[in-house]
Structures are given as structure tokens and as C-alpha cells.
Amino acid sequence: MEIVINRSIQDGKLNASTGRIVIYREFIEISRGPARDHNDLSRALASKYKQPRDMVMSNSIRFYYERDGNKTIVCPVRKLDEDELLSRQDYYIDLIKSAIKI
């Protein structure tokens, strides 16, 4: 699977093939479709992995994603998400690939 990083997906324009990703430390939570927002995912991640909810809400990084055949487009939500992704790109791409395989 190829991961393409760009800014082509924006909130308010999400369709059924678009989802959201939240990453905190080595933990990841994704939505399949646009129904759950990043805050919902952050709370679910904190609960699932028994992490402090306030820390997850404040320090997680957020993305939109869309599958397109064998390619997945990943778009940072904020500049700080993009900066963190680019600082450890291989790590985050591997983590995202492992979560999106399904």
C-alpha cells in the first residue's frame, strides 16, 4: 500500500470513503467513514489504551485519510500535525499502514 501525504482533504468535504486518524505516542485509532470526529477518536483511544484523556486530547496528532485503490491519501489537520508527521515520517507511515490494512 502506498501512502501519499498532501492537503487535499478538508473538513466539511468528507465523503463515505474518507476517515479520520488520531495518533498518541504508539497508539492509533481510526474511523471508517466521516461519522466520528477527532475528539471522539481521542476519547476512544484514551479509554481503549488506558491513557490520560486530557493528555491524549491535548497531544494527539490528527489526520484525514481516504483510500483510493492501493493508495491511501493522508492529510494532516493542523500545521503541528504535519510537522510531527514529517519529523518521523517512516514511523508514522508504518503505524498508519498497520491500522488501515483492514
N, C-alpha and C positions, 0 to 999 in steps of 0.2 A: 504494500500500500504506500502510495506517495502522499506526503503531507506538503501542502502549499500554504505558505503564510502570506497573508495580504490583508487588506482592509475592505474587502468587497461586501461584507455582510454587516448591516447596521440594524440596531434595534428598531422596532416598528415596521420592519420589512421582512420579518421572519415568516417562512412558509413551513409546510409539513415536513420537508426534508432537512430542515435546519434545527440545530440543537444548541445547548449551552454546556460549557465545561467550567468547573471550578477545581483548582488545584491548591492544596495547602500542604507544604512540606512534601512528603512522598505519597500523599493521599489524593485521590481524584474521584470526582463524582460528575457524571454526565447525564444530560436529559436526552431523550429520544423524541424530538419534536419541540415546538416552542412553548408548550404549556407551563413548564416550571421555570421561574426566573432564577437569576444568580443567587438571590438571597435564600430562596427555597433550597437550592442545591447546597449552599454553605451550611445551612442549619442541618440538612440531612447528612452531610459529610461529618460535621462535628458529632452528631449523635451516633452515626454508624461506627466511627473510628475512635469514639470516646476522647475527643479533643475539646479544649475550652471553646465554647461557642463564640464568645467575644473575640478571641484571638483569630479564629477562622474567619469570622465576618470581616474583621479589620485587615487581615494579612493574606487572604487567599488571592490568587490571580484568576482572572476571568476571561473567557473566550467564547466566541460563537464558532460553530462549525457546521459544515454541510458536506455530505457525501455526494460524490459525483463519479459513479463507476468505481474504478480502482484508486481514485484520487479523493483526498479529504482536504477541504479548504478550512483553514483555522485562522480566525481573525481576533486579535486582541481587542478588548473592550476599551481599555484606557491606555495612555502612554506608558504608565508604570508597568502594566501587564506586558506590553510589547518589550520594554527594556529588560524585564526579568526573563522573558522567553528567549530573547536574543543573547542574554548573558550565559545561559545554559541550554542552548538550543537542542543539542543531541539528547540530553537528559529528558527534557520536556516532550520532545517528539516521540521518544521511545515510550514514555508514560502514556501519552495520548493514544499512540498506536495500540498499546495493550488494552486500553479501555474501550476503544471503538471497534475492535475486531468483530464483535458480535453482529 
